[in-house]
Amino acid sequence: MRATSLKAYHDIVASGLLTKMRLEVFTELWKNGPLTQTQVDHNLKSDRVVNASFHKRLSELERMGTIARVGTTVDPVSGMNVYLWDVTEKMPTPLGRTPVRADARVLQTKLNLAVETLESVSQACAVCKEAIVMQHDAVRVANMLMDLIVQKTQSALVFLEVQ
């Protein structure tokens, strides 16, 4: 009997957490595992499925915890070392949504807009700072003029008193 019990297999199937393709891959591994990704694709390929890529479900099932890499072997076709996959007794953990390229583009657009906005705010701050400096200078000039006016007025009053 397999390391994974029949009860565990039925519990995982009954959980409803595996999509049709994931369930097909899981069942193939349960019946015939351990298998390589090429063997999974070859065993599940049929007339009803064109360009089957069942092996793409392996990483998903691994992230869900229902299958694991259990070793390596030499692929007879490529001569490369490849992983052997087999089932576990763990119940599947639902996968969280991962961002897709469209999401990444939206995020990049929002980031670009935020950077542009920040640059605009920075420029506005610089203009305000310059205006404040100019206003400060204007106040200083106005105070100097007022002092001058006061001095001239006092001088005029002194001149008028003398006469």
ROSE-138809 format. One record per residue: chain; x, y, z of N, C-alpha, C, CB in turn; residue in three letters. Coordinates in steps of 0.2 Angstrom, whole numbers, plus 5000, padded with zeros to 4 digits. Glycine has a CB too. Example, Ala and Ser with C-alpha at 12.3 -4.5 7.8 and 13.67 -1.06 7.14 Angstrom:
// residues 2
+---+------+------+------+------+------+------+------+------+------+------+------+------+-----+
| c |  n_x |  n_y |  n_z | ca_x | ca_y | ca_z |  c_x |  c_y |  c_z | cb_x | cb_y | cb_z |   r |
+---+------+------+------+------+------+------+------+------+------+------+------+------+-----+
| A | 5066 | 4972 | 5039 | 5062 | 4978 | 5039 | 5066 | 4984 | 5039 | 5057 | 4978 | 5045 | ALA |
| A | 5064 | 4989 | 5035 | 5068 | 4995 | 5036 | 5064 | 5000 | 5039 | 5070 | 4997 | 5029 | SER |
+---+------+------+------+------+------+------+------+------+------+------+------+------+-----+
***
This chain:
// residues 163
+---+------+------+------+------+------+------+------+------+------+------+------+------+-----+
| c |  n_x |  n_y |  n_z | ca_x | ca_y | ca_z |  c_x |  c_y |  c_z | cb_x | cb_y | cb_z |   r |
+---+------+------+------+------+------+------+------+------+------+------+------+------+-----+
| A | 5004 | 4994 | 5000 | 5000 | 5000 | 5000 | 5004 | 5006 | 5000 | 4995 | 5000 | 5006 | MET |
| A | 5002 | 5012 | 4997 | 5006 | 5018 | 4997 | 5007 | 5021 | 5004 | 5002 | 5023 | 4992 | ARG |
| A | 5012 | 5025 | 5004 | 5013 | 5029 | 5010 | 5007 | 5033 | 5012 | 5020 | 5033 | 5010 | ALA |
| A | 5004 | 5036 | 5007 | 4998 | 5040 | 5008 | 4992 | 5035 | 5008 | 4997 | 5046 | 5002 | THR |
| A | 4988 | 5036 | 5014 | 4983 | 5031 | 5014 | 4977 | 5033 | 5010 | 4981 | 5031 | 5022 | SER |
| A | 4973 | 5028 | 5009 | 4967 | 5028 | 5005 | 4962 | 5034 | 5008 | 4963 | 5022 | 5004 | LEU |
| A | 4962 | 5034 | 5014 | 4958 | 5038 | 5018 | 4960 | 5046 | 5017 | 4958 | 5037 | 5025 | LYS |
| A | 4967 | 5047 | 5017 | 4969 | 5053 | 5016 | 4968 | 5055 | 5009 | 4977 | 5053 | 5017 | ALA |
| A | 4969 | 5051 | 5004 | 4967 | 5052 | 4997 | 4960 | 5054 | 4996 | 4969 | 5046 | 4992 | TYR |
| A | 4955 | 5051 | 4999 | 4948 | 5052 | 4999 | 4947 | 5059 | 5002 | 4944 | 5047 | 5002 | HIS |
| A | 4950 | 5060 | 5008 | 4949 | 5067 | 5011 | 4951 | 5072 | 5007 | 4952 | 5067 | 5018 | ASP |
| A | 4957 | 5072 | 5004 | 4959 | 5077 | 5000 | 4955 | 5078 | 4994 | 4966 | 5076 | 4997 | ILE |
| A | 4953 | 5073 | 4990 | 4948 | 5073 | 4985 | 4941 | 5076 | 4987 | 4947 | 5066 | 4981 | VAL |
| A | 4939 | 5074 | 4993 | 4932 | 5077 | 4995 | 4933 | 5084 | 4997 | 4930 | 5072 | 5001 | ALA |
| A | 4939 | 5087 | 4999 | 4939 | 5093 | 5001 | 4937 | 5099 | 4996 | 4946 | 5095 | 5003 | SER |
| A | 4937 | 5097 | 4990 | 4935 | 5102 | 4985 | 4940 | 5107 | 4984 | 4928 | 5104 | 4986 | GLY |
| A | 4946 | 5107 | 4987 | 4951 | 5112 | 4986 | 4955 | 5112 | 4980 | 4955 | 5113 | 4992 | LEU |
| A | 4955 | 5106 | 4976 | 4959 | 5105 | 4970 | 4954 | 5106 | 4964 | 4962 | 5098 | 4970 | LEU |
| A | 4957 | 5110 | 4960 | 4953 | 5111 | 4953 | 4954 | 5104 | 4949 | 4957 | 5117 | 4949 | THR |
| A | 4950 | 5104 | 4944 | 4950 | 5098 | 4940 | 4957 | 5096 | 4938 | 4945 | 5099 | 4934 | LYS |
| A | 4961 | 5100 | 4935 | 4968 | 5099 | 4932 | 4972 | 5097 | 4938 | 4971 | 5105 | 4929 | MET |
| A | 4972 | 5100 | 4944 | 4976 | 5099 | 4950 | 4974 | 5092 | 4952 | 4975 | 5104 | 4955 | ARG |
| A | 4968 | 5090 | 4952 | 4965 | 5084 | 4955 | 4968 | 5078 | 4950 | 4957 | 5084 | 4955 | LEU |
| A | 4968 | 5079 | 4944 | 4970 | 5074 | 4939 | 4978 | 5073 | 4940 | 4969 | 5077 | 4932 | GLU |
| A | 4981 | 5078 | 4941 | 4989 | 5077 | 4943 | 4990 | 5074 | 4949 | 4992 | 5084 | 4943 | VAL |
| A | 4986 | 5076 | 4954 | 4986 | 5073 | 4961 | 4985 | 5065 | 4961 | 4982 | 5076 | 4966 | PHE |
| A | 4979 | 5064 | 4957 | 4977 | 5057 | 4957 | 4982 | 5053 | 4953 | 4970 | 5056 | 4953 | THR |
| A | 4985 | 5055 | 4948 | 4990 | 5052 | 4944 | 4996 | 5050 | 4948 | 4993 | 5056 | 4938 | GLU |
| A | 4998 | 5055 | 4952 | 5004 | 5054 | 4957 | 5002 | 5049 | 4962 | 5006 | 5061 | 4960 | LEU |
| A | 4996 | 5049 | 4965 | 4994 | 5045 | 4970 | 4994 | 5037 | 4967 | 4987 | 5046 | 4972 | TRP |
| A | 4992 | 5037 | 4961 | 4991 | 5030 | 4958 | 4998 | 5027 | 4956 | 4986 | 5030 | 4952 | LYS |
| A | 5002 | 5032 | 4953 | 5008 | 5029 | 4949 | 5015 | 5033 | 4952 | 5008 | 5031 | 4942 | ASN |
| A | 5015 | 5037 | 4957 | 5020 | 5041 | 4959 | 5025 | 5036 | 4963 | 5018 | 5046 | 4963 | GLY |
| A | 5031 | 5039 | 4963 | 5034 | 5045 | 4961 | 5035 | 5046 | 4954 | 5040 | 5047 | 4965 | PRO |
| A | 5034 | 5052 | 4951 | 5035 | 5053 | 4944 | 5038 | 5059 | 4942 | 5028 | 5053 | 4940 | LEU |
| A | 5041 | 5060 | 4936 | 5044 | 5066 | 4934 | 5039 | 5070 | 4931 | 5050 | 5065 | 4929 | THR |
| A | 5040 | 5077 | 4930 | 5035 | 5081 | 4927 | 5034 | 5079 | 4919 | 5037 | 5088 | 4926 | GLN |
| A | 5039 | 5076 | 4916 | 5038 | 5073 | 4909 | 5033 | 5067 | 4909 | 5045 | 5072 | 4906 | THR |
| A | 5034 | 5063 | 4914 | 5030 | 5057 | 4915 | 5023 | 5059 | 4917 | 5033 | 5052 | 4920 | GLN |
| A | 5022 | 5064 | 4921 | 5015 | 5067 | 4922 | 5012 | 5069 | 4916 | 5015 | 5072 | 4928 | VAL |
| A | 5015 | 5073 | 4912 | 5012 | 5076 | 4906 | 5011 | 5070 | 4901 | 5017 | 5081 | 4902 | ASP |
| A | 5015 | 5065 | 4900 | 5014 | 5060 | 4896 | 5009 | 5055 | 4898 | 5021 | 5056 | 4895 | HIS |
| A | 5008 | 5054 | 4904 | 5003 | 5049 | 4907 | 4996 | 5052 | 4906 | 5004 | 5047 | 4914 | ASN |
| A | 4995 | 5059 | 4907 | 4989 | 5062 | 4907 | 4987 | 5065 | 4900 | 4989 | 5068 | 4912 | LEU |
| A | 4991 | 5065 | 4896 | 4990 | 5068 | 4889 | 4985 | 5063 | 4885 | 4996 | 5068 | 4885 | LYS |
| A | 4980 | 5066 | 4882 | 4975 | 5062 | 4879 | 4973 | 5066 | 4873 | 4969 | 5060 | 4883 | SER |
| A | 4968 | 5063 | 4869 | 4965 | 5066 | 4863 | 4961 | 5072 | 4865 | 4961 | 5061 | 4859 | ASP |
| A | 4958 | 5072 | 4871 | 4954 | 5077 | 4874 | 4957 | 5083 | 4876 | 4949 | 5075 | 4879 | ARG |
| A | 4964 | 5083 | 4877 | 4968 | 5088 | 4880 | 4974 | 5090 | 4875 | 4971 | 5087 | 4887 | VAL |
| A | 4973 | 5095 | 4871 | 4979 | 5097 | 4867 | 4984 | 5101 | 4870 | 4976 | 5101 | 4860 | VAL |
| A | 4990 | 5100 | 4869 | 4996 | 5104 | 4872 | 4995 | 5104 | 4880 | 4996 | 5111 | 4869 | ASN |
| A | 4994 | 5098 | 4882 | 4993 | 5097 | 4890 | 5000 | 5100 | 4893 | 4992 | 5090 | 4892 | ALA |
| A | 4999 | 5104 | 4898 | 5004 | 5106 | 4903 | 5002 | 5104 | 4910 | 5005 | 5114 | 4902 | SER |
| A | 5001 | 5098 | 4911 | 4999 | 5096 | 4918 | 5005 | 5097 | 4923 | 4998 | 5089 | 4918 | PHE |
| A | 5011 | 5097 | 4920 | 5017 | 5098 | 4925 | 5017 | 5105 | 4928 | 5023 | 5098 | 4921 | HIS |
| A | 5013 | 5110 | 4925 | 5013 | 5117 | 4928 | 5009 | 5116 | 4935 | 5009 | 5122 | 4923 | LYS |
| A | 5005 | 5111 | 4936 | 5001 | 5111 | 4942 | 5005 | 5108 | 4947 | 4995 | 5106 | 4941 | ARG |
| A | 5011 | 5105 | 4946 | 5016 | 5103 | 4951 | 5018 | 5108 | 4956 | 5022 | 5099 | 4948 | LEU |
| A | 5020 | 5114 | 4954 | 5022 | 5119 | 4959 | 5016 | 5121 | 4963 | 5026 | 5124 | 4955 | SER |
| A | 5010 | 5122 | 4960 | 5004 | 5124 | 4963 | 5003 | 5119 | 4969 | 4998 | 5125 | 4958 | GLU |
| A | 5003 | 5112 | 4967 | 5001 | 5107 | 4972 | 5006 | 5107 | 4977 | 5000 | 5100 | 4968 | LEU |
| A | 5013 | 5108 | 4975 | 5018 | 5109 | 4980 | 5017 | 5114 | 4985 | 5025 | 5109 | 4977 | GLU |
| A | 5015 | 5120 | 4983 | 5013 | 5126 | 4987 | 5007 | 5124 | 4992 | 5012 | 5132 | 4983 | ARG |
| A | 5003 | 5120 | 4989 | 4997 | 5119 | 4993 | 4998 | 5113 | 4998 | 4991 | 5116 | 4988 | MET |
| A | 5004 | 5110 | 4997 | 5006 | 5105 | 5002 | 5004 | 5098 | 5001 | 5004 | 5107 | 5009 | GLY |
| A | 5001 | 5097 | 4995 | 4998 | 5090 | 4994 | 5003 | 5086 | 4990 | 4992 | 5091 | 4990 | THR |
| A | 5008 | 5088 | 4987 | 5014 | 5084 | 4984 | 5020 | 5087 | 4986 | 5013 | 5084 | 4976 | ILE |
| A | 5026 | 5083 | 4985 | 5032 | 5086 | 4987 | 5037 | 5082 | 4982 | 5034 | 5084 | 4995 | ALA |
| A | 5043 | 5086 | 4982 | 5049 | 5083 | 4978 | 5052 | 5077 | 4983 | 5054 | 5088 | 4976 | ARG |
| A | 5053 | 5071 | 4980 | 5055 | 5066 | 4984 | 5062 | 5063 | 4982 | 5050 | 5060 | 4984 | VAL |
| A | 5065 | 5066 | 4977 | 5071 | 5064 | 4975 | 5072 | 5066 | 4968 | 5071 | 5056 | 4975 | GLY |
| A | 5078 | 5064 | 4965 | 5079 | 5065 | 4958 | 5081 | 5059 | 4954 | 5085 | 5070 | 4958 | THR |
| A | 5080 | 5060 | 4948 | 5082 | 5054 | 4943 | 5085 | 5057 | 4937 | 5076 | 5049 | 4942 | THR |
| A | 5088 | 5053 | 4932 | 5090 | 5055 | 4926 | 5084 | 5054 | 4921 | 5097 | 5052 | 4924 | VAL |
| A | 5083 | 5060 | 4917 | 5077 | 5060 | 4912 | 5080 | 5056 | 4906 | 5075 | 5067 | 4910 | ASP |
| A | 5077 | 5050 | 4904 | 5080 | 5046 | 4899 | 5080 | 5050 | 4892 | 5075 | 5040 | 4898 | PRO |
| A | 5076 | 5055 | 4891 | 5076 | 5059 | 4885 | 5081 | 5064 | 4885 | 5069 | 5062 | 4884 | VAL |
| A | 5081 | 5069 | 4890 | 5086 | 5074 | 4890 | 5092 | 5073 | 4893 | 5083 | 5080 | 4894 | SER |
| A | 5093 | 5067 | 4897 | 5099 | 5066 | 4901 | 5100 | 5070 | 4907 | 5105 | 5066 | 4896 | GLY |
| A | 5096 | 5074 | 4908 | 5096 | 5079 | 4914 | 5094 | 5076 | 4920 | 5093 | 5086 | 4912 | MET |
| A | 5096 | 5079 | 4926 | 5093 | 5077 | 4932 | 5087 | 5080 | 4933 | 5098 | 5078 | 4938 | ASN |
| A | 5082 | 5077 | 4935 | 5075 | 5080 | 4936 | 5072 | 5078 | 4943 | 5070 | 5078 | 4930 | VAL |
| A | 5067 | 5081 | 4945 | 5064 | 5080 | 4951 | 5059 | 5074 | 4951 | 5061 | 5086 | 4954 | TYR |
| A | 5058 | 5070 | 4956 | 5053 | 5065 | 4956 | 5048 | 5068 | 4961 | 5056 | 5058 | 4959 | LEU |
| A | 5042 | 5068 | 4959 | 5036 | 5071 | 4963 | 5032 | 5065 | 4966 | 5032 | 5076 | 4959 | TRP |
| A | 5029 | 5066 | 4972 | 5024 | 5061 | 4975 | 5020 | 5065 | 4980 | 5028 | 5056 | 4979 | ASP |
| A | 5014 | 5062 | 4981 | 5009 | 5064 | 4986 | 5011 | 5064 | 4993 | 5002 | 5061 | 4985 | VAL |
| A | 5008 | 5069 | 4997 | 5009 | 5069 | 5004 | 5002 | 5067 | 5007 | 5011 | 5076 | 5007 | THR |
| A | 5001 | 5067 | 5014 | 4995 | 5066 | 5017 | 4992 | 5072 | 5019 | 4995 | 5061 | 5023 | GLU |
| A | 4995 | 5078 | 5017 | 4993 | 5084 | 5020 | 4986 | 5087 | 5016 | 4998 | 5090 | 5019 | LYS |
| A | 4982 | 5090 | 5020 | 4976 | 5093 | 5016 | 4978 | 5099 | 5012 | 4970 | 5095 | 5021 | MET |
| A | 4975 | 5100 | 5007 | 4978 | 5106 | 5003 | 4976 | 5113 | 5007 | 4974 | 5106 | 4996 | PRO |
| A | 4981 | 5117 | 5006 | 4980 | 5124 | 5009 | 4979 | 5128 | 5003 | 4987 | 5127 | 5012 | THR |
| A | 4973 | 5132 | 5003 | 4971 | 5136 | 4997 | 4977 | 5141 | 4995 | 4965 | 5140 | 4999 | PRO |
| A | 4978 | 5142 | 4989 | 4983 | 5147 | 4987 | 4981 | 5154 | 4987 | 4986 | 5145 | 4980 | LEU |
| A | 4985 | 5158 | 4989 | 4983 | 5165 | 4989 | 4984 | 5168 | 4982 | 4987 | 5170 | 4994 | GLY |
| A | 4980 | 5173 | 4980 | 4981 | 5176 | 4974 | 4987 | 5179 | 4973 | 4975 | 5181 | 4973 | ARG |
| A | 4991 | 5178 | 4967 | 4997 | 5181 | 4966 | 4996 | 5186 | 4960 | 5002 | 5176 | 4964 | THR |
| A | 5000 | 5192 | 4961 | 4999 | 5197 | 4956 | 5001 | 5194 | 4949 | 5003 | 5203 | 4958 | PRO |
| A | 4997 | 5196 | 4944 | 4998 | 5195 | 4937 | 5002 | 5201 | 4934 | 4992 | 5192 | 4933 | VAL |
| A | 5004 | 5200 | 4928 | 5007 | 5205 | 4924 | 5003 | 5211 | 4924 | 5010 | 5203 | 4918 | ARG |
| A | 4996 | 5211 | 4923 | 4992 | 5216 | 4922 | 4992 | 5220 | 4929 | 4985 | 5214 | 4920 | ALA |
| A | 4992 | 5217 | 4934 | 4992 | 5220 | 4941 | 4999 | 5224 | 4942 | 4991 | 5215 | 4947 | ASP |
| A | 5004 | 5221 | 4939 | 5011 | 5224 | 4940 | 5011 | 5230 | 4936 | 5016 | 5219 | 4938 | ALA |
| A | 5008 | 5230 | 4930 | 5007 | 5236 | 4926 | 5003 | 5242 | 4929 | 5004 | 5235 | 4919 | ARG |
| A | 4998 | 5240 | 4932 | 4994 | 5245 | 4936 | 4997 | 5248 | 4941 | 4987 | 5241 | 4938 | VAL |
| A | 5001 | 5243 | 4945 | 5005 | 5246 | 4951 | 5011 | 5250 | 4948 | 5008 | 5240 | 4955 | LEU |
| A | 5014 | 5249 | 4943 | 5019 | 5253 | 4940 | 5016 | 5260 | 4938 | 5022 | 5249 | 4934 | GLN |
| A | 5010 | 5260 | 4935 | 5007 | 5266 | 4933 | 5006 | 5270 | 4939 | 5001 | 5265 | 4929 | THR |
| A | 5003 | 5267 | 4944 | 5001 | 5271 | 4950 | 5008 | 5274 | 4953 | 4998 | 5266 | 4955 | LYS |
| A | 5013 | 5270 | 4953 | 5019 | 5272 | 4956 | 5022 | 5278 | 4952 | 5025 | 5266 | 4956 | LEU |
| A | 5022 | 5277 | 4945 | 5024 | 5283 | 4941 | 5020 | 5289 | 4943 | 5023 | 5281 | 4934 | ASN |
| A | 5013 | 5289 | 4944 | 5009 | 5294 | 4945 | 5011 | 5297 | 4952 | 5002 | 5292 | 4945 | LEU |
| A | 5012 | 5293 | 4957 | 5014 | 5295 | 4963 | 5021 | 5299 | 4963 | 5015 | 5289 | 4968 | ALA |
| A | 5026 | 5297 | 4959 | 5032 | 5300 | 4958 | 5031 | 5307 | 4955 | 5037 | 5296 | 4954 | VAL |
| A | 5027 | 5307 | 4950 | 5026 | 5313 | 4947 | 5022 | 5318 | 4951 | 5021 | 5312 | 4940 | GLU |
| A | 5018 | 5316 | 4955 | 5014 | 5320 | 4960 | 5019 | 5323 | 4965 | 5008 | 5316 | 4964 | THR |
| A | 5023 | 5318 | 4968 | 5028 | 5320 | 4973 | 5033 | 5326 | 4970 | 5032 | 5314 | 4975 | LEU |
| A | 5035 | 5325 | 4964 | 5039 | 5330 | 4960 | 5036 | 5336 | 4960 | 5041 | 5327 | 4953 | GLU |
| A | 5029 | 5336 | 4958 | 5025 | 5342 | 4957 | 5025 | 5346 | 4964 | 5018 | 5341 | 4955 | SER |
| A | 5023 | 5342 | 4969 | 5023 | 5345 | 4976 | 5030 | 5348 | 4978 | 5021 | 5339 | 4981 | VAL |
| A | 5035 | 5344 | 4977 | 5042 | 5347 | 4978 | 5043 | 5353 | 4975 | 5047 | 5342 | 4976 | SER |
| A | 5041 | 5354 | 4968 | 5042 | 5360 | 4965 | 5037 | 5366 | 4968 | 5040 | 5359 | 4957 | GLN |
| A | 5031 | 5364 | 4970 | 5027 | 5369 | 4973 | 5030 | 5371 | 4979 | 5020 | 5366 | 4974 | ALA |
| A | 5033 | 5367 | 4983 | 5036 | 5369 | 4989 | 5042 | 5374 | 4988 | 5039 | 5363 | 4993 | CYS |
| A | 5046 | 5372 | 4983 | 5051 | 5377 | 4981 | 5049 | 5384 | 4979 | 5055 | 5374 | 4975 | ALA |
| A | 5043 | 5384 | 4975 | 5040 | 5390 | 4973 | 5038 | 5394 | 4980 | 5035 | 5389 | 4968 | VAL |
| A | 5034 | 5390 | 4984 | 5032 | 5394 | 4990 | 5038 | 5396 | 4994 | 5028 | 5389 | 4994 | CYS |
| A | 5043 | 5392 | 4995 | 5049 | 5395 | 4999 | 5052 | 5401 | 4996 | 5054 | 5389 | 4999 | LYS |
| A | 5052 | 5401 | 4989 | 5055 | 5407 | 4986 | 5050 | 5413 | 4987 | 5056 | 5406 | 4979 | GLU |
| A | 5044 | 5412 | 4987 | 5039 | 5417 | 4988 | 5039 | 5420 | 4995 | 5032 | 5415 | 4987 | ALA |
| A | 5040 | 5415 | 5000 | 5041 | 5417 | 5007 | 5047 | 5421 | 5008 | 5041 | 5411 | 5012 | ILE |
| A | 5053 | 5419 | 5005 | 5059 | 5423 | 5005 | 5058 | 5430 | 5002 | 5065 | 5419 | 5002 | VAL |
| A | 5055 | 5430 | 4996 | 5053 | 5436 | 4993 | 5049 | 5441 | 4998 | 5050 | 5435 | 4986 | MET |
| A | 5044 | 5438 | 5001 | 5039 | 5441 | 5005 | 5043 | 5444 | 5011 | 5033 | 5437 | 5007 | GLN |
| A | 5047 | 5440 | 5014 | 5051 | 5442 | 5019 | 5056 | 5448 | 5017 | 5056 | 5436 | 5022 | HIS |
| A | 5059 | 5447 | 5011 | 5063 | 5453 | 5009 | 5059 | 5459 | 5008 | 5066 | 5451 | 5002 | ASP |
| A | 5053 | 5458 | 5005 | 5048 | 5464 | 5004 | 5046 | 5467 | 5011 | 5042 | 5462 | 5001 | ALA |
| A | 5045 | 5463 | 5016 | 5043 | 5466 | 5023 | 5049 | 5470 | 5025 | 5041 | 5460 | 5027 | VAL |
| A | 5055 | 5467 | 5025 | 5061 | 5470 | 5027 | 5062 | 5477 | 5023 | 5067 | 5466 | 5026 | ARG |
| A | 5061 | 5477 | 5017 | 5062 | 5483 | 5013 | 5056 | 5488 | 5015 | 5061 | 5482 | 5005 | VAL |
| A | 5050 | 5486 | 5016 | 5045 | 5490 | 5019 | 5047 | 5493 | 5025 | 5038 | 5486 | 5019 | ALA |
| A | 5049 | 5489 | 5030 | 5051 | 5491 | 5036 | 5057 | 5497 | 5036 | 5054 | 5486 | 5041 | ASN |
| A | 5061 | 5495 | 5031 | 5067 | 5500 | 5030 | 5064 | 5507 | 5028 | 5072 | 5497 | 5025 | MET |
| A | 5059 | 5506 | 5023 | 5056 | 5512 | 5020 | 5052 | 5516 | 5026 | 5051 | 5511 | 5015 | LEU |
| A | 5049 | 5512 | 5030 | 5045 | 5515 | 5036 | 5050 | 5519 | 5040 | 5041 | 5510 | 5040 | MET |
| A | 5055 | 5515 | 5042 | 5060 | 5519 | 5046 | 5063 | 5525 | 5043 | 5066 | 5514 | 5048 | ASP |
| A | 5064 | 5525 | 5037 | 5066 | 5531 | 5033 | 5061 | 5536 | 5033 | 5068 | 5529 | 5026 | LEU |
| A | 5055 | 5534 | 5032 | 5049 | 5539 | 5032 | 5049 | 5542 | 5039 | 5043 | 5536 | 5030 | ILE |
| A | 5049 | 5538 | 5044 | 5049 | 5540 | 5051 | 5055 | 5545 | 5053 | 5049 | 5535 | 5056 | VAL |
| A | 5061 | 5543 | 5050 | 5067 | 5548 | 5051 | 5066 | 5554 | 5048 | 5073 | 5544 | 5049 | GLN |
| A | 5063 | 5554 | 5041 | 5062 | 5560 | 5038 | 5057 | 5565 | 5041 | 5061 | 5559 | 5030 | LYS |
| A | 5052 | 5561 | 5043 | 5046 | 5565 | 5046 | 5049 | 5568 | 5053 | 5040 | 5560 | 5048 | THR |
| A | 5053 | 5565 | 5057 | 5055 | 5567 | 5063 | 5060 | 5573 | 5061 | 5059 | 5562 | 5067 | GLN |
| A | 5064 | 5572 | 5056 | 5068 | 5578 | 5054 | 5064 | 5584 | 5052 | 5073 | 5575 | 5048 | SER |
| A | 5059 | 5583 | 5048 | 5055 | 5588 | 5046 | 5052 | 5592 | 5052 | 5049 | 5586 | 5041 | ALA |
| A | 5049 | 5588 | 5057 | 5046 | 5591 | 5063 | 5051 | 5595 | 5067 | 5043 | 5585 | 5067 | LEU |
| A | 5057 | 5592 | 5067 | 5063 | 5596 | 5071 | 5064 | 5602 | 5067 | 5069 | 5592 | 5071 | VAL |
| A | 5064 | 5602 | 5060 | 5066 | 5608 | 5056 | 5060 | 5613 | 5057 | 5066 | 5606 | 5049 | PHE |
| A | 5054 | 5611 | 5057 | 5048 | 5615 | 5058 | 5048 | 5618 | 5065 | 5042 | 5612 | 5057 | LEU |
| A | 5050 | 5615 | 5070 | 5050 | 5617 | 5077 | 5056 | 5623 | 5077 | 5052 | 5612 | 5082 | GLU |
| A | 5061 | 5622 | 5074 | 5067 | 5626 | 5075 | 5065 | 5633 | 5071 | 5073 | 5623 | 5071 | VAL |
| A | 5060 | 5633 | 5067 | 5059 | 5639 | 5063 | 5053 | 5642 | 5067 | 5057 | 5638 | 5056 | GLN |
+---+------+------+------+------+------+------+------+------+------+------+------+------+-----+
***
